[in-house]
Amino acid sequence: MTAFLALLRRDLLVTTRHAGPLLLSTLTQPILVILVFGNIMPRLGLVAAGFGAVMAPGLMAITMLMAGVQGVLIPLVQDLSGTREVDERLLAPISVRGVAMERIVAGAIHSLAAGLVALPAMILLMHGVGHTDVRPAWSLLLPLSVACGLISSAFGLTLGTRVQPRFSGLLFAVVLGPMMLFGCAYYPFAALSRIGAFQYAFLVNPLTFISEAMRIAVTPGAEHMPYALLIVGLAAWLFVFGFAGARSFERRTIL
């Protein structure tokens, strides 16, 4: 545990030194989207006044996903393709999978921080447009944000260890882009019942559960996924990405 905490402390120290650029790259797009669709367009009468309240939880979910993936994927790609700093970590008195778990926890903290910074910024930008549904339930927001942060960073570890470094740039266009469009970020899962059984195809997207978790926590009065399905989905994706990421990390680092 001492080695684990020492590695975590080092990663957090490095992250804080680059906190500004990291947050800027993560928050710019969601903030601009909520400004346009949650403030400007409702004032112009081009979208319903409550559309921002539908989007805010989803944009927070996207922010957390991107922060978690970037917080793990980018340093990992640099380690595996050039610096090989990971070799020094493997010499620490901790198992290889313990090093992988430390990466996931560090990425989850980055994801959690980005999400909790994005939420008040979005609420502030939507002020005065009648978004009365945005009333975060903090007792739900904090534990659900932790779970979503862990899933995001575990997903980043899985991608970073299974994709060749030269293809890492394609991930954002080929993988993350479609995930954002079909991850219930811009519409609630419950509303998809109108398209029939095809609704359940959205459950193969982990962002769907992250979006619905934030929707339950940020806009508790809005329609959302059943609690039982949400908890099972979050637990399942965390197990899948945690196990797959740790196993592939071990294979990539043990030469």
C-alpha positions in Angstrom: 0.0 0.0 0.0 2.9 2.4 0.7 4.3 1.9 -2.8 0.8 2.3 -4.3 0.3 5.6 -2.5 3.8 6.8 -3.4 3.1 6.2 -7.1 -0.3 7.9 -6.8 1.2 10.9 -5.1 3.8 11.3 -7.8 1.2 11.1 -10.6 -1.1 13.6 -8.9 1.9 16.0 -8.4 2.7 15.8 -12.2 -1.0 16.3 -13.0 -1.3 19.4 -10.9 1.7 21.0 -12.6 -0.2 20.6 -15.9 -3.7 21.1 -14.5 -4.4 24.2 -16.6 -3.8 22.8 -20.1 -5.5 19.5 -19.1 -8.6 21.2 -17.9 -8.7 23.6 -20.8 -8.5 20.8 -23.3 -11.2 18.8 -21.5 -13.6 21.5 -20.7 -13.5 23.8 -23.8 -15.9 21.8 -26.0 -18.6 21.0 -23.3 -18.6 24.5 -22.0 -19.0 25.9 -25.5 -21.8 23.4 -26.4 -23.7 24.2 -23.2 -23.3 28.0 -23.9 -24.8 27.6 -27.4 -27.5 25.0 -26.8 -28.3 25.8 -23.1 -28.2 29.6 -23.2 -28.0 31.3 -26.6 -30.3 29.1 -28.7 -33.1 29.0 -26.0 -33.0 32.8 -25.8 -33.4 32.9 -29.5 -36.4 30.5 -29.3 -34.6 27.9 -31.5 -34.7 25.1 -28.9 -36.9 24.4 -25.9 -35.9 26.3 -22.7 -35.3 23.0 -20.9 -33.0 21.5 -23.5 -29.9 22.6 -21.5 -31.1 20.7 -18.5 -31.2 17.6 -20.7 -27.7 18.2 -22.0 -25.9 19.3 -18.9 -25.6 15.8 -17.3 -24.6 14.3 -20.6 -22.0 16.9 -21.2 -20.7 16.3 -17.7 -20.5 12.6 -18.5 -18.5 13.4 -21.8 -16.2 15.6 -19.8 -15.5 12.9 -17.3 -15.0 10.2 -20.0 -12.6 12.4 -21.9 -10.7 13.4 -18.8 -10.4 9.8 -17.6 -9.3 8.5 -21.0 -6.8 11.3 -21.6 -5.4 11.1 -18.0 -4.4 7.5 -18.6 -4.0 7.1 -22.3 -1.6 9.9 -23.1 1.0 9.2 -20.4 0.7 5.5 -21.1 1.3 5.9 -24.8 4.3 8.1 -24.1 5.7 5.5 -21.7 5.2 2.5 -24.0 6.4 4.2 -27.1 9.4 6.2 -25.9 10.4 7.1 -22.4 9.7 3.6 -20.9 9.2 5.3 -17.5 6.8 2.4 -16.8 9.9 0.2 -16.3 10.8 2.2 -13.2 7.3 1.7 -11.8 7.6 -2.1 -12.3 10.7 -2.1 -10.0 8.6 -0.7 -7.1 7.6 -3.2 -4.4 4.1 -3.7 -5.9 2.6 -6.1 -8.4 2.3 -5.2 -12.1 -1.5 -5.2 -11.8 -1.1 -3.0 -8.7 0.7 -0.5 -11.0 -2.2 -0.8 -13.4 -4.7 -0.1 -10.6 -2.7 2.9 -9.5 -3.0 4.3 -13.1 -6.8 3.8 -13.0 -7.1 5.5 -9.6 -5.0 8.5 -10.7 -7.0 8.8 -13.9 -10.3 8.6 -11.9 -9.2 11.5 -9.7 -8.5 13.5 -12.9 -11.9 12.6 -14.3 -13.7 13.4 -11.0 -12.0 16.8 -10.8 -12.9 17.7 -14.4 -16.5 16.7 -13.9 -16.9 18.7 -10.6 -15.4 21.7 -12.3 -17.6 21.4 -15.4 -20.9 21.2 -13.5 -20.9 24.6 -11.7 -19.6 26.2 -14.9 -22.5 24.8 -16.9 -25.0 25.8 -14.3 -23.6 29.3 -14.3 -23.8 29.5 -18.1 -27.4 28.4 -18.1 -28.4 30.9 -15.4 -31.4 33.0 -16.3 -32.8 30.6 -19.0 -35.2 28.8 -16.7 -33.3 25.5 -16.1 -35.0 24.8 -12.8 -34.5 21.0 -13.2 -30.7 21.3 -12.6 -30.5 20.6 -8.9 -27.7 18.3 -8.1 -28.3 15.6 -5.4 -24.9 15.6 -3.8 -25.5 12.4 -1.9 -25.8 10.7 -5.3 -23.5 12.8 -7.3 -20.3 12.1 -5.4 -20.4 8.3 -5.3 -21.7 8.0 -8.8 -19.0 10.4 -10.0 -16.3 8.2 -8.4 -17.8 5.1 -10.1 -17.9 6.9 -13.5 -14.4 8.2 -13.1 -13.1 4.7 -12.4 -14.8 3.4 -15.5 -13.5 6.2 -17.7 -9.9 5.7 -16.6 -10.1 1.9 -16.8 -11.4 2.4 -20.3 -8.4 4.6 -21.1 -6.1 1.9 -19.7 -7.7 -0.7 -21.9 -7.4 1.5 -25.0 -3.9 2.5 -24.3 -2.6 -1.0 -23.9 -4.5 -2.6 -26.7 -3.9 0.0 -29.5 -0.5 0.7 -31.1 0.8 4.2 -30.2 0.8 5.3 -33.9 -3.0 4.7 -34.0 -3.8 6.5 -30.7 -4.9 9.6 -32.5 -7.5 7.7 -34.4 -9.2 6.6 -31.2 -10.9 10.0 -30.7 -12.4 9.9 -34.2 -13.2 6.2 -34.6 -14.1 5.2 -31.0 -14.8 8.2 -28.8 -16.7 10.3 -31.4 -19.4 7.7 -32.0 -19.6 6.9 -28.3 -20.5 10.5 -27.6 -23.3 10.5 -30.2 -24.8 7.2 -29.1 -24.2 7.4 -25.4 -27.4 9.2 -24.3 -25.4 12.4 -23.6 -27.9 14.5 -25.6 -31.1 12.6 -24.8 -32.3 10.4 -21.9 -32.3 6.6 -22.2 -35.9 6.4 -21.2 -37.0 8.5 -24.2 -35.5 5.9 -26.5 -38.4 3.6 -25.7 -40.1 5.3 -28.7 -37.7 3.5 -31.1 -38.6 0.0 -29.8 -36.2 -2.8 -29.0 -33.3 -0.9 -30.7 -33.2 1.1 -27.4 -31.2 -1.8 -25.8 -28.5 -1.5 -28.4 -27.4 1.6 -26.6 -26.5 -0.5 -23.5 -23.3 -1.7 -25.2 -22.0 1.8 -24.9 -20.4 2.5 -21.5 -21.1 6.2 -21.9 -24.8 5.4 -21.7 -24.5 4.4 -18.1 -22.2 7.3 -17.3 -24.6 9.8 -18.8 -27.6 8.2 -17.0 -25.7 8.2 -13.7 -25.0 11.9 -14.1 -28.6 12.5 -15.2 -29.9 10.9 -12.0 -27.5 12.9 -9.8 -27.7 16.3 -11.6 -31.4 16.3 -12.6 -33.1 13.9 -10.3 -36.6 14.9 -11.5 -35.9 14.1 -15.1 -36.7 10.7 -16.7 -33.8 8.3 -16.4 -32.7 4.7 -16.5 -34.0 2.4 -13.7 -31.7 2.3 -10.7 -31.2 -1.4 -10.8 -30.1 -1.4 -14.5 -27.8 1.5 -13.9 -26.0 -0.1 -10.9 -25.6 -3.4 -12.8 -24.3 -1.6 -15.9 -21.8 0.5 -14.0 -20.5 -2.5 -12.1 -20.3 -4.6 -15.2 -18.3 -2.1 -17.2 -16.0 -1.3 -14.3 -15.2 -5.0 -14.0 -14.8 -5.5 -17.8 -12.5 -2.5 -18.3 -10.6 -3.0 -15.0 -9.9 -6.7 -15.7 -9.1 -6.2 -19.4 -7.0 -3.1 -18.8 -4.9 -4.7 -16.1 -4.4 -7.9 -18.0 -3.3 -6.1 -21.2 -1.1 -3.7 -19.2 0.7 -6.7 -17.8 1.2 -8.2 -21.2 2.5 -4.9 -22.7 4.9 -4.1 -20.0 6.4 -7.5 -19.2 8.8 -7.9 -22.2 
